[in-house]
Amino acid sequence: MLKSLFHSSKNVVGFTFGKLKNNSYICIMKKLTYIINEGSESYGMEFITDRTPQWTEEQYCRNRNCSMKLLGEEPTDETIGTARKVEL
């Protein structure tokens, strides 16, 4: 669906925008899936966001002593940003 709507996309200050054929822009929501290691615990997290993976990692890790490995990045039709633990 996204390929048919957009003829280009770009990152601007942590957001990913799609340029419509009428030259207007909209934010593209993505599903980012991570494995997170925090101390001796490892868990999966899924983020629905319009932000870049780099921005998401910086924000999630800023008050935690953890590391994040991006496992997947794909477009989604979801419209509300969320973060949830998932089974991997």
Beta strands, then each sheet from edge to edge (+ up, - down):
strand 1: 6-12
strand 2: 15-20
strand 3: 25-27
strand 4: 30-38
strand 5: 41-49
strand 6: 66-75
strand 7: 82-86
sheet 1: 1+ 2- 3+
sheet 2: 6+ 4- 5+ 7-
end
